[in-house]
Amino acid sequence: MTTMELNLRKQCFTEFILSMSEEEFTELENYAKTLQQRKVASKSKPYPWTVSEEELTSCVREAREDVLYGRCISDEDLTEEMKKW
């Protein structure tokens, strides 16, 4: 697309916006804000599996206690258990 075509599209869109009623403009404005928030949120949002340091520490503490008190099974036992699934 050329610069001239892009400028023409922008001009047509501006005229379209100026011809809107207040209600239509408010709806368009809210939609634009929603799109912007999604864009910002997607950039700042951590991966879904990201845990905080506090959560990770808690999980490690719990795992150590499980091993210490024998609340775990061996790899071989787990493999056999999975075959039953």
C-alpha positions in Angstrom: 0.0 0.0 0.0 1.3 3.4 -0.9 1.5 6.3 1.4 -1.1 8.1 -0.7 -3.5 5.1 -0.3 -2.9 5.0 3.4 -3.6 8.7 3.8 -6.8 8.3 1.8 -8.0 5.5 4.1 -7.2 7.6 7.2 -9.1 10.5 5.8 -12.1 8.3 5.0 -12.0 6.8 8.4 -11.8 10.3 10.0 -14.9 11.4 8.1 -16.7 8.2 9.1 -15.9 9.0 12.8 -17.0 12.6 12.5 -20.3 11.5 11.0 -21.1 9.2 14.0 -23.7 9.9 16.7 -22.4 10.3 20.3 -23.7 6.8 21.1 -21.9 5.2 18.1 -18.7 7.1 18.9 -18.8 6.0 22.6 -19.1 2.4 21.5 -16.2 2.7 19.0 -14.1 4.4 21.7 -14.8 1.7 24.2 -13.9 -1.0 21.6 -10.6 0.8 20.8 -9.8 1.0 24.5 -10.5 -2.7 24.9 -8.2 -3.5 22.0 -5.4 -1.4 23.5 -5.7 -3.0 26.9 -5.5 -6.5 25.4 -2.4 -5.4 23.5 -0.7 -4.0 26.7 -1.9 -7.0 28.8 -0.5 -9.6 26.3 2.9 -7.9 26.4 3.1 -7.8 30.2 1.4 -11.0 31.0 3.7 -13.8 32.2 3.5 -17.3 30.8 0.5 -19.1 32.3 2.9 -21.6 34.0 5.0 -18.9 35.6 4.9 -19.0 39.4 6.0 -16.5 42.0 9.1 -17.0 44.1 6.8 -17.6 47.1 4.8 -20.3 45.3 8.0 -22.0 44.1 9.5 -22.0 47.6 6.3 -23.5 49.0 6.3 -26.3 46.4 9.9 -27.1 47.1 9.3 -27.2 50.8 6.3 -29.5 50.4 8.3 -31.8 48.1 11.2 -32.0 50.6 8.7 -33.0 53.3 7.1 -35.6 51.1 10.5 -37.2 50.5 11.5 -36.9 54.1 8.3 -38.6 55.4 8.2 -41.2 52.6 5.1 -39.8 50.8 6.4 -40.7 47.4 7.0 -43.7 45.1 9.9 -44.9 43.1 10.2 -44.3 39.4 9.6 -48.0 38.7 6.4 -48.0 40.7 5.2 -44.9 39.0 5.9 -46.4 35.6 3.9 -49.5 36.6 1.1 -47.3 37.9 1.0 -45.3 34.6 0.6 -48.5 32.6 -2.7 -49.1 34.4 -4.1 -45.8 33.2 
